[in-house]
Amino acid sequence: MSEEQSIPCPHCGFEFLIDPRDMLAGGLCTCPTCKKRVGLKDGAEGMASNTMARLRGLQEAVGKQ
Ligand SMILES: [Zn+2]
């Protein structure tokens, strides 16, 4: 299973690759298009619900490893 995952940027909608384990550890990824930083904390406020669902799926996948 690839560890690379992509999510749509909550700011501009561009889909880019993230490191799910880095995200789940509280890290931030920088959107390559709008340069805004995206983290799980942002998700609570601004991410689309489908993005949050995907991140929850990642949490489950990482937790099982
Ligand atoms: Zn963006």
N, CA, C, O and the ligand as a Tripos MOL2 file, in Angstrom:
@<TRIPOS>MOLECULE
protein
  261   259    66     0     0
PROTEIN
NO_CHARGES

@<TRIPOS>ATOM
      1 N           0.8470   -1.2080    0.0000 N.3       1 MET1
      2 CA          0.0000    0.0000    0.0000 C.3       1 MET1
      3 C           0.8740    1.2480    0.0000 C.2       1 MET1
      4 O           1.7950    1.3780    0.8070 O.2       1 MET1
      5 N           0.5800    2.1360   -0.8910 N.am      2 SER2
      6 CA          1.3340    3.3830   -0.9440 C.3       2 SER2
      7 C           1.0150    4.2490    0.2630 C.2       2 SER2
      8 O          -0.1190    4.2970    0.7400 O.2       2 SER2
      9 N           2.0330    4.9220    0.7350 N.am      3 GLU3
     10 CA          1.8030    5.8360    1.8460 C.3       3 GLU3
     11 C           1.4120    7.2180    1.3640 C.2       3 GLU3
     12 O           1.0740    8.0940    2.1590 O.2       3 GLU3
     13 N           1.4630    7.4060    0.0530 N.am      4 GLU4
     14 CA          1.1050    8.7210   -0.4590 C.3       4 GLU4
     15 C          -0.4030    8.8310   -0.5840 C.2       4 GLU4
     16 O          -1.0730    7.9320   -1.0920 O.2       4 GLU4
     17 N          -0.9100    9.9300   -0.1190 N.am      5 GLN5
     18 CA         -2.3320   10.2040   -0.2100 C.3       5 GLN5
     19 C          -2.4920   11.6370   -0.6840 C.2       5 GLN5
     20 O          -1.6340   12.4870   -0.4480 O.2       5 GLN5
     21 N          -3.5900   11.8830   -1.3480 N.am      6 SER6
     22 CA         -3.8310   13.2530   -1.7760 C.3       6 SER6
     23 C          -5.1430   13.7460   -1.1990 C.2       6 SER6
     24 O          -6.0990   12.9890   -1.0280 O.2       6 SER6
     25 N          -5.1600   15.0250   -0.9050 N.am      7 ILE7
     26 CA         -6.3880   15.6510   -0.4260 C.3       7 ILE7
     27 C          -6.5830   16.9550   -1.1820 C.2       7 ILE7
     28 O          -5.6110   17.5730   -1.6150 O.2       7 ILE7
     29 N          -7.8120   17.3710   -1.3420 N.am      8 PRO8
     30 CA         -8.0470   18.6750   -1.9530 C.3       8 PRO8
     31 C          -7.7640   19.7860   -0.9430 C.2       8 PRO8
     32 O          -8.1830   19.7230    0.2130 O.2       8 PRO8
     33 N          -7.0510   20.7910   -1.4070 N.am      9 CYS9
     34 CA         -6.7570   21.9370   -0.5400 C.3       9 CYS9
     35 C          -8.0610   22.6160   -0.1260 C.2       9 CYS9
     36 O          -8.9010   22.9060   -0.9770 O.2       9 CYS9
     37 N          -8.2400   22.8720    1.1690 N.am     10 PRO10
     38 CA         -9.4670   23.5260    1.6190 C.3      10 PRO10
     39 C          -9.5380   24.9880    1.2110 C.2      10 PRO10
     40 O         -10.5960   25.6110    1.3000 O.2      10 PRO10
     41 N          -8.4240   25.5320    0.7690 N.am     11 HIS11
     42 CA         -8.3920   26.9500    0.4090 C.3      11 HIS11
     43 C          -8.6680   27.1630   -1.0760 C.2      11 HIS11
     44 O          -9.4480   28.0400   -1.4490 O.2      11 HIS11
     45 N          -8.0170   26.3470   -1.9310 N.am     12 CYS12
     46 CA         -8.1480   26.5790   -3.3690 C.3      12 CYS12
     47 C          -8.7150   25.3740   -4.1060 C.2      12 CYS12
     48 O          -9.0810   25.4840   -5.2760 O.2      12 CYS12
     49 N          -8.7950   24.2200   -3.4360 N.am     13 GLY13
     50 CA         -9.3920   23.0630   -4.0660 C.3      13 GLY13
     51 C          -8.4280   22.2110   -4.8620 C.2      13 GLY13
     52 O          -8.8130   21.1590   -5.3720 O.2      13 GLY13
     53 N          -7.1930   22.6370   -4.9770 N.am     14 PHE14
     54 CA         -6.2000   21.8590   -5.7020 C.3      14 PHE14
     55 C          -5.8750   20.5940   -4.9160 C.2      14 PHE14
     56 O          -5.6480   20.6410   -3.7080 O.2      14 PHE14
     57 N          -5.8570   19.4670   -5.6170 N.am     15 GLU15
     58 CA         -5.5770   18.2040   -4.9330 C.3      15 GLU15
     59 C          -4.0860   17.9290   -4.9670 C.2      15 GLU15
     60 O          -3.4790   17.9180   -6.0380 O.2      15 GLU15
     61 N          -3.5030   17.7100   -3.8220 N.am     16 PHE16
     62 CA         -2.0630   17.5050   -3.7720 C.3      16 PHE16
     63 C          -1.7250   16.3920   -2.8060 C.2      16 PHE16
     64 O          -2.5200   16.0160   -1.9440 O.2      16 PHE16
     65 N          -0.5130   15.8760   -2.9780 N.am     17 LEU17
     66 CA         -0.0830   14.7470   -2.1720 C.3      17 LEU17
     67 C           0.3150   15.1980   -0.7710 C.2      17 LEU17
     68 O           0.9200   16.2530   -0.5840 O.2      17 LEU17
     69 N          -0.0410   14.3710    0.2000 N.am     18 ILE18
     70 CA          0.3610   14.6290    1.5730 C.3      18 ILE18
     71 C           1.0110   13.3690    2.1250 C.2      18 ILE18
     72 O           0.8740   12.2820    1.5640 O.2      18 ILE18
     73 N           1.7160   13.5350    3.2280 N.am     19 ASP19
     74 CA          2.1830   12.3830    3.9800 C.3      19 ASP19
     75 C           1.1970   12.1910    5.1280 C.2      19 ASP19
     76 O           1.1830   12.9740    6.0780 O.2      19 ASP19
     77 N           0.3720   11.1450    5.0390 N.am     20 PRO20
     78 CA         -0.6970   11.0030    6.0440 C.3      20 PRO20
     79 C          -0.1600   10.8840    7.4580 C.2      20 PRO20
     80 O          -0.7760   11.3810    8.4010 O.2      20 PRO20
     81 N           0.9720   10.2350    7.6120 N.am     21 ARG21
     82 CA          1.4880   10.0810    8.9850 C.3      21 ARG21
     83 C           1.9730   11.4140    9.5360 C.2      21 ARG21
     84 O           1.8530   11.6860   10.7300 O.2      21 ARG21
     85 N           2.5170   12.2370    8.6590 N.am     22 ASP22
     86 CA          2.9420   13.5610    9.0920 C.3      22 ASP22
     87 C           1.7280   14.3960    9.4840 C.2      22 ASP22
     88 O           1.7360   15.1040   10.4910 O.2      22 ASP22
     89 N           0.6880   14.2960    8.6660 N.am     23 MET23
     90 CA         -0.5340   15.0370    8.9720 C.3      23 MET23
     91 C          -1.1230   14.5860   10.2970 C.2      23 MET23
     92 O          -1.5220   15.4060   11.1240 O.2      23 MET23
     93 N          -1.1740   13.2710   10.4910 N.am     24 LEU24
     94 CA         -1.8040   12.7370   11.7010 C.3      24 LEU24
     95 C          -0.9770   13.0550   12.9350 C.2      24 LEU24
     96 O          -1.5060   13.0940   14.0460 O.2      24 LEU24
     97 N           0.3040   13.2810   12.7490 N.am     25 ALA25
     98 CA          1.1760   13.6470   13.8650 C.3      25 ALA25
     99 C           1.0560   15.1300   14.2000 C.2      25 ALA25
    100 O           1.7470   15.6270   15.0890 O.2      25 ALA25
    101 N           0.1940   15.8250   13.4990 N.am     26 GLY26
    102 CA         -0.0070   17.2410   13.7750 C.3      26 GLY26
    103 C           0.7720   18.1470   12.8540 C.2      26 GLY26
    104 O           0.7990   19.3640   13.0370 O.2      26 GLY26
    105 N           1.4120   17.5450   11.8510 N.am     27 GLY27
    106 CA          2.1890   18.3380   10.9120 C.3      27 GLY27
    107 C           1.3050   19.0820    9.9370 C.2      27 GLY27
    108 O           0.1080   18.8170    9.8190 O.2      27 GLY27
    109 N           1.9150   20.0050    9.2510 N.am     28 LEU28
    110 CA          1.2010   20.7770    8.2580 C.3      28 LEU28
    111 C           1.8120   20.5300    6.8950 C.2      28 LEU28
    112 O           3.0290   20.3930    6.7630 O.2      28 LEU28
    113 N           0.9610   20.4730    5.8800 N.am     29 CYS29
    114 CA          1.4380   20.3800    4.5120 C.3      29 CYS29
    115 C           1.1820   21.7230    3.8390 C.2      29 CYS29
    116 O           0.2190   22.4180    4.1640 O.2      29 CYS29
    117 N           2.0340   22.0720    2.9170 N.am     30 THR30
    118 CA          1.8620   23.3290    2.2050 C.3      30 THR30
    119 C           1.3030   23.0600    0.8190 C.2      30 THR30
    120 O           1.8590   22.2860    0.0400 O.2      30 THR30
    121 N           0.2140   23.7040    0.5400 N.am     31 CYS31
    122 CA         -0.3930   23.5610   -0.7820 C.3      31 CYS31
    123 C           0.5560   24.1240   -1.8310 C.2      31 CYS31
    124 O           1.0030   25.2630   -1.6960 O.2      31 CYS31
    125 N           0.8800   23.3560   -2.8790 N.am     32 PRO32
    126 CA          1.8170   23.8480   -3.8990 C.3      32 PRO32
    127 C           1.2340   24.9540   -4.7680 C.2      32 PRO32
    128 O           1.9730   25.6500   -5.4640 O.2      32 PRO32
    129 N          -0.0660   25.1210   -4.7350 N.am     33 THR33
    130 CA         -0.6890   26.1160   -5.5910 C.3      33 THR33
    131 C          -0.8760   27.4500   -4.8840 C.2      33 THR33
    132 O          -0.4370   28.4880   -5.3790 O.2      33 THR33
    133 N          -1.5270   27.4240   -3.7270 N.am     34 CYS34
    134 CA         -1.8130   28.6880   -3.0440 C.3      34 CYS34
    135 C          -0.8670   28.9430   -1.8840 C.2      34 CYS34
    136 O          -0.9160   30.0020   -1.2590 O.2      34 CYS34
    137 N           0.0010   27.9680   -1.5930 N.am     35 LYS35
    138 CA          1.0510   28.1090   -0.5840 C.3      35 LYS35
    139 C           0.5110   28.2190    0.8390 C.2      35 LYS35
    140 O           1.2610   28.5260    1.7660 O.2      35 LYS35
    141 N          -0.7720   27.9730    1.0130 N.am     36 LYS36
    142 CA         -1.3040   27.9880    2.3650 C.3      36 LYS36
    143 C          -1.0380   26.6510    3.0300 C.2      36 LYS36
    144 O          -0.9480   25.6140    2.3730 O.2      36 LYS36
    145 N          -0.9160   26.7000    4.3280 N.am     37 ARG37
    146 CA         -0.6080   25.4710    5.0460 C.3      37 ARG37
    147 C          -1.8990   24.7750    5.4530 C.2      37 ARG37
    148 O          -2.8610   25.3960    5.9040 O.2      37 ARG37
    149 N          -1.8760   23.4800    5.2750 N.am     38 VAL38
    150 CA         -3.0530   22.6740    5.5130 C.3      38 VAL38
    151 C          -2.7330   21.6510    6.5950 C.2      38 VAL38
    152 O          -1.7710   20.8920    6.4820 O.2      38 VAL38
    153 N          -3.5480   21.6390    7.6430 N.am     39 GLY39
    154 CA         -3.3700   20.6610    8.7030 C.3      39 GLY39
    155 C          -4.7080   20.1020    9.1230 C.2      39 GLY39
    156 O          -5.7550   20.5760    8.6830 O.2      39 GLY39
    157 N          -4.6750   19.1030    9.9660 N.am     40 LEU40
    158 CA         -5.9350   18.5100   10.4120 C.3      40 LEU40
    159 C          -6.7690   19.5080   11.1890 C.2      40 LEU40
    160 O          -7.9980   19.4460   11.1720 O.2      40 LEU40
    161 N          -6.1060   20.4240   11.8680 N.am     41 LYS41
    162 CA         -6.8550   21.4330   12.6240 C.3      41 LYS41
    163 C          -7.6580   22.3270   11.7000 C.2      41 LYS41
    164 O          -8.7490   22.7830   12.0450 O.2      41 LYS41
    165 N          -7.0990   22.5740   10.5100 N.am     42 ASP42
    166 CA         -7.8420   23.3680    9.5390 C.3      42 ASP42
    167 C          -9.1190   22.6490    9.1270 C.2      42 ASP42
    168 O         -10.1460   23.2670    8.8500 O.2      42 ASP42
    169 N          -9.0230   21.3340    9.0960 N.am     43 GLY43
    170 CA        -10.1520   20.5460    8.6380 C.3      43 GLY43
    171 C         -11.3890   20.7610    9.4830 C.2      43 GLY43
    172 O         -12.5040   20.7760    8.9620 O.2      43 GLY43
    173 N         -11.2050   20.9270   10.7710 N.am     44 ALA44
    174 CA        -12.3550   21.1020   11.6430 C.3      44 ALA44
    175 C         -13.1390   22.3510   11.2740 C.2      44 ALA44
    176 O         -14.3440   22.4470   11.5060 O.2      44 ALA44
    177 N         -12.4190   23.3060   10.6940 N.am     45 GLU45
    178 CA        -13.0820   24.5720   10.3970 C.3      45 GLU45
    179 C         -13.4790   24.6970    8.9380 C.2      45 GLU45
    180 O         -14.5870   25.1310    8.6210 O.2      45 GLU45
    181 N         -12.5720   24.3150    8.0550 N.am     46 GLY46
    182 CA        -12.8130   24.6890    6.6720 C.3      46 GLY46
    183 C         -12.8540   23.5710    5.6530 C.2      46 GLY46
    184 O         -13.3600   23.7690    4.5480 O.2      46 GLY46
    185 N         -12.3400   22.4080    5.9880 N.am     47 MET47
    186 CA        -12.2890   21.3740    4.9660 C.3      47 MET47
    187 C         -13.6700   20.8590    4.6140 C.2      47 MET47
    188 O         -14.5790   20.8200    5.4430 O.2      47 MET47
    189 N         -13.7940   20.4720    3.3780 N.am     48 ALA48
    190 CA        -15.0400   19.8540    2.9480 C.3      48 ALA48
    191 C         -15.2400   18.5350    3.7010 C.2      48 ALA48
    192 O         -14.2770   17.8740    4.0900 O.2      48 ALA48
    193 N         -16.4790   18.1790    3.8920 N.am     49 SER49
    194 CA        -16.7550   16.9860    4.6900 C.3      49 SER49
    195 C         -16.1600   15.7360    4.0650 C.2      49 SER49
    196 O         -15.7570   14.8150    4.7750 O.2      49 SER49
    197 N         -16.1050   15.6990    2.7420 N.am     50 ASN50
    198 CA        -15.5300   14.4940    2.1250 C.3      50 ASN50
    199 C         -14.0380   14.4070    2.3930 C.2      50 ASN50
    200 O         -13.4820   13.3120    2.4780 O.2      50 ASN50
    201 N         -13.3920   15.5510    2.5260 N.am     51 THR51
    202 CA        -11.9730   15.5400    2.8710 C.3      51 THR51
    203 C         -11.7810   14.9960    4.2670 C.2      51 THR51
    204 O         -10.8850   14.1840    4.5010 O.2      51 THR51
    205 N         -12.6030   15.4280    5.1890 N.am     52 MET52
    206 CA        -12.4840   14.9350    6.5500 C.3      52 MET52
    207 C         -12.7530   13.4420    6.6220 C.2      52 MET52
    208 O         -12.1140   12.7210    7.3880 O.2      52 MET52
    209 N         -13.7030   12.9860    5.8180 N.am     53 ALA53
    210 CA        -13.9880   11.5530    5.8030 C.3      53 ALA53
    211 C         -12.7810   10.7830    5.3150 C.2      53 ALA53
    212 O         -12.4720    9.7070    5.8280 O.2      53 ALA53
    213 N         -12.0960   11.3320    4.3210 N.am     54 ARG54
    214 CA        -10.9130   10.6660    3.7960 C.3      54 ARG54
    215 C          -9.7940   10.6770    4.8360 C.2      54 ARG54
    216 O          -9.0700    9.6910    4.9780 O.2      54 ARG54
    217 N          -9.6520   11.7730    5.5550 N.am     55 LEU55
    218 CA         -8.6130   11.8260    6.5760 C.3      55 LEU55
    219 C          -8.9220   10.8610    7.7110 C.2      55 LEU55
    220 O          -8.0110   10.2600    8.2800 O.2      55 LEU55
    221 N         -10.1880   10.7100    8.0420 N.am     56 ARG56
    222 CA        -10.5390    9.7390    9.0760 C.3      56 ARG56
    223 C         -10.2000    8.3290    8.6060 C.2      56 ARG56
    224 O          -9.7480    7.4930    9.3890 O.2      56 ARG56
    225 N         -10.4220    8.0790    7.3250 N.am     57 GLY57
    226 CA        -10.0330    6.7890    6.7760 C.3      57 GLY57
    227 C          -8.5390    6.5650    6.8840 C.2      57 GLY57
    228 O          -8.0820    5.4530    7.1490 O.2      57 GLY57
    229 N          -7.7770    7.6350    6.6760 N.am     58 LEU58
    230 CA         -6.3250    7.5430    6.8120 C.3      58 LEU58
    231 C          -5.9500    7.2360    8.2470 C.2      58 LEU58
    232 O          -5.0650    6.4210    8.5050 O.2      58 LEU58
    233 N          -6.6130    7.8790    9.1650 N.am     59 GLN59
    234 CA         -6.3160    7.6350   10.5850 C.3      59 GLN59
    235 C          -6.5230    6.1770   10.9230 C.2      59 GLN59
    236 O          -5.7180    5.5800   11.6380 O.2      59 GLN59
    237 N          -7.5930    5.6030   10.4170 N.am     60 GLU60
    238 CA         -7.8640    4.2090   10.6930 C.3      60 GLU60
    239 C          -6.8030    3.3190   10.0530 C.2      60 GLU60
    240 O          -6.3350    2.3540   10.6570 O.2      60 GLU60
    241 N          -6.4380    3.6580    8.8340 N.am     61 ALA61
    242 CA         -5.4470    2.8470    8.1150 C.3      61 ALA61
    243 C          -4.0960    2.8990    8.8160 C.2      61 ALA61
    244 O          -3.4200    1.8800    8.9570 O.2      61 ALA61
    245 N          -3.7090    4.0920    9.2530 N.am     62 VAL62
    246 CA         -2.4150    4.2310    9.9190 C.3      62 VAL62
    247 C          -2.4500    3.5350   11.2740 C.2      62 VAL62
    248 O          -1.4700    2.9200   11.6950 O.2      62 VAL62
    249 N          -3.5830    3.6370   11.9430 N.am     63 GLY63
    250 CA         -3.6800    3.0410   13.2670 C.3      63 GLY63
    251 C          -3.5690    1.5240   13.2560 C.2      63 GLY63
    252 O          -3.1900    0.9080   14.2520 O.2      63 GLY63
    253 N          -3.9060    0.9330   12.1170 N.am     64 LYS64
    254 CA         -3.8740   -0.5270   12.0400 C.3      64 LYS64
    255 C          -2.4940   -1.0530   11.7070 C.2      64 LYS64
    256 O          -2.2370   -2.2510   11.8260 O.2      64 LYS64
    257 N          -1.6110   -0.1750   11.2940 N.am     65 GLN65
    258 CA         -0.2860   -0.6540   10.8760 C.3      65 GLN65
    259 C           0.5570   -1.0690   12.0680 C.2      65 GLN65
    260 O           1.6980   -1.4960   11.8980 O.2      65 GLN65
    261 ZN         -4.4020   25.5780   -2.0000 Zn       66 ZN66
@<TRIPOS>BOND
     1     1     2 1
     2     2     3 1
     3     3     4 2
     4     3     5 am
     5     5     6 1
     6     6     7 1
     7     7     8 2
     8     7     9 am
     9     9    10 1
    10    10    11 1
    11    11    12 2
    12    11    13 am
    13    13    14 1
    14    14    15 1
    15    15    16 2
    16    15    17 am
    17    17    18 1
    18    18    19 1
    19    19    20 2
    20    19    21 am
    21    21    22 1
    22    22    23 1
    23    23    24 2
    24    23    25 am
    25    25    26 1
    26    26    27 1
    27    27    28 2
    28    27    29 am
    29    29    30 1
    30    30    31 1
    31    31    32 2
    32    31    33 am
    33    33    34 1
    34    34    35 1
    35    35    36 2
    36    35    37 am
    37    37    38 1
    38    38    39 1
    39    39    40 2
    40    39    41 am
    41    41    42 1
    42    42    43 1
    43    43    44 2
    44    43    45 am
    45    45    46 1
    46    46    47 1
    47    47    48 2
    48    47    49 am
    49    49    50 1
    50    50    51 1
    51    51    52 2
    52    51    53 am
    53    53    54 1
    54    54    55 1
    55    55    56 2
    56    55    57 am
    57    57    58 1
    58    58    59 1
    59    59    60 2
    60    59    61 am
    61    61    62 1
    62    62    63 1
    63    63    64 2
    64    63    65 am
    65    65    66 1
    66    66    67 1
    67    67    68 2
    68    67    69 am
    69    69    70 1
    70    70    71 1
    71    71    72 2
    72    71    73 am
    73    73    74 1
    74    74    75 1
    75    75    76 2
    76    75    77 am
    77    77    78 1
    78    78    79 1
    79    79    80 2
    80    79    81 am
    81    81    82 1
    82    82    83 1
    83    83    84 2
    84    83    85 am
    85    85    86 1
    86    86    87 1
    87    87    88 2
    88    87    89 am
    89    89    90 1
    90    90    91 1
    91    91    92 2
    92    91    93 am
    93    93    94 1
    94    94    95 1
    95    95    96 2
    96    95    97 am
    97    97    98 1
    98    98    99 1
    99    99   100 2
   100    99   101 am
   101   101   102 1
   102   102   103 1
   103   103   104 2
   104   103   105 am
   105   105   106 1
   106   106   107 1
   107   107   108 2
   108   107   109 am
   109   109   110 1
   110   110   111 1
   111   111   112 2
   112   111   113 am
   113   113   114 1
   114   114   115 1
   115   115   116 2
   116   115   117 am
   117   117   118 1
   118   118   119 1
   119   119   120 2
   120   119   121 am
   121   121   122 1
   122   122   123 1
   123   123   124 2
   124   123   125 am
   125   125   126 1
   126   126   127 1
   127   127   128 2
   128   127   129 am
   129   129   130 1
   130   130   131 1
   131   131   132 2
   132   131   133 am
   133   133   134 1
   134   134   135 1
   135   135   136 2
   136   135   137 am
   137   137   138 1
   138   138   139 1
   139   139   140 2
   140   139   141 am
   141   141   142 1
   142   142   143 1
   143   143   144 2
   144   143   145 am
   145   145   146 1
   146   146   147 1
   147   147   148 2
   148   147   149 am
   149   149   150 1
   150   150   151 1
   151   151   152 2
   152   151   153 am
   153   153   154 1
   154   154   155 1
   155   155   156 2
   156   155   157 am
   157   157   158 1
   158   158   159 1
   159   159   160 2
   160   159   161 am
   161   161   162 1
   162   162   163 1
   163   163   164 2
   164   163   165 am
   165   165   166 1
   166   166   167 1
   167   167   168 2
   168   167   169 am
   169   169   170 1
   170   170   171 1
   171   171   172 2
   172   171   173 am
   173   173   174 1
   174   174   175 1
   175   175   176 2
   176   175   177 am
   177   177   178 1
   178   178   179 1
   179   179   180 2
   180   179   181 am
   181   181   182 1
   182   182   183 1
   183   183   184 2
   184   183   185 am
   185   185   186 1
   186   186   187 1
   187   187   188 2
   188   187   189 am
   189   189   190 1
   190   190   191 1
   191   191   192 2
   192   191   193 am
   193   193   194 1
   194   194   195 1
   195   195   196 2
   196   195   197 am
   197   197   198 1
   198   198   199 1
   199   199   200 2
   200   199   201 am
   201   201   202 1
   202   202   203 1
   203   203   204 2
   204   203   205 am
   205   205   206 1
   206   206   207 1
   207   207   208 2
   208   207   209 am
   209   209   210 1
   210   210   211 1
   211   211   212 2
   212   211   213 am
   213   213   214 1
   214   214   215 1
   215   215   216 2
   216   215   217 am
   217   217   218 1
   218   218   219 1
   219   219   220 2
   220   219   221 am
   221   221   222 1
   222   222   223 1
   223   223   224 2
   224   223   225 am
   225   225   226 1
   226   226   227 1
   227   227   228 2
   228   227   229 am
   229   229   230 1
   230   230   231 1
   231   231   232 2
   232   231   233 am
   233   233   234 1
   234   234   235 1
   235   235   236 2
   236   235   237 am
   237   237   238 1
   238   238   239 1
   239   239   240 2
   240   239   241 am
   241   241   242 1
   242   242   243 1
   243   243   244 2
   244   243   245 am
   245   245   246 1
   246   246   247 1
   247   247   248 2
   248   247   249 am
   249   249   250 1
   250   250   251 1
   251   251   252 2
   252   251   253 am
   253   253   254 1
   254   254   255 1
   255   255   256 2
   256   255   257 am
   257   257   258 1
   258   258   259 1
   259   259   260 2
@<TRIPOS>SUBSTRUCTURE
     1 MET1         2 RESIDUE 1 A MET
     2 SER2         6 RESIDUE 1 A SER
     3 GLU3        10 RESIDUE 1 A GLU
     4 GLU4        14 RESIDUE 1 A GLU
     5 GLN5        18 RESIDUE 1 A GLN
     6 SER6        22 RESIDUE 1 A SER
     7 ILE7        26 RESIDUE 1 A ILE
     8 PRO8        30 RESIDUE 1 A PRO
     9 CYS9        34 RESIDUE 1 A CYS
    10 PRO10       38 RESIDUE 1 A PRO
    11 HIS11       42 RESIDUE 1 A HIS
    12 CYS12       46 RESIDUE 1 A CYS
    13 GLY13       50 RESIDUE 1 A GLY
    14 PHE14       54 RESIDUE 1 A PHE
    15 GLU15       58 RESIDUE 1 A GLU
    16 PHE16       62 RESIDUE 1 A PHE
    17 LEU17       66 RESIDUE 1 A LEU
    18 ILE18       70 RESIDUE 1 A ILE
    19 ASP19       74 RESIDUE 1 A ASP
    20 PRO20       78 RESIDUE 1 A PRO
    21 ARG21       82 RESIDUE 1 A ARG
    22 ASP22       86 RESIDUE 1 A ASP
    23 MET23       90 RESIDUE 1 A MET
    24 LEU24       94 RESIDUE 1 A LEU
    25 ALA25       98 RESIDUE 1 A ALA
    26 GLY26      102 RESIDUE 1 A GLY
    27 GLY27      106 RESIDUE 1 A GLY
    28 LEU28      110 RESIDUE 1 A LEU
    29 CYS29      114 RESIDUE 1 A CYS
    30 THR30      118 RESIDUE 1 A THR
    31 CYS31      122 RESIDUE 1 A CYS
    32 PRO32      126 RESIDUE 1 A PRO
    33 THR33      130 RESIDUE 1 A THR
    34 CYS34      134 RESIDUE 1 A CYS
    35 LYS35      138 RESIDUE 1 A LYS
    36 LYS36      142 RESIDUE 1 A LYS
    37 ARG37      146 RESIDUE 1 A ARG
    38 VAL38      150 RESIDUE 1 A VAL
    39 GLY39      154 RESIDUE 1 A GLY
    40 LEU40      158 RESIDUE 1 A LEU
    41 LYS41      162 RESIDUE 1 A LYS
    42 ASP42      166 RESIDUE 1 A ASP
    43 GLY43      170 RESIDUE 1 A GLY
    44 ALA44      174 RESIDUE 1 A ALA
    45 GLU45      178 RESIDUE 1 A GLU
    46 GLY46      182 RESIDUE 1 A GLY
    47 MET47      186 RESIDUE 1 A MET
    48 ALA48      190 RESIDUE 1 A ALA
    49 SER49      194 RESIDUE 1 A SER
    50 ASN50      198 RESIDUE 1 A ASN
    51 THR51      202 RESIDUE 1 A THR
    52 MET52      206 RESIDUE 1 A MET
    53 ALA53      210 RESIDUE 1 A ALA
    54 ARG54      214 RESIDUE 1 A ARG
    55 LEU55      218 RESIDUE 1 A LEU
    56 ARG56      222 RESIDUE 1 A ARG
    57 GLY57      226 RESIDUE 1 A GLY
    58 LEU58      230 RESIDUE 1 A LEU
    59 GLN59      234 RESIDUE 1 A GLN
    60 GLU60      238 RESIDUE 1 A GLU
    61 ALA61      242 RESIDUE 1 A ALA
    62 VAL62      246 RESIDUE 1 A VAL
    63 GLY63      250 RESIDUE 1 A GLY
    64 LYS64      254 RESIDUE 1 A LYS
    65 GLN65      258 RESIDUE 1 A GLN
    66 ZN66       261 GROUP 0 **** ****
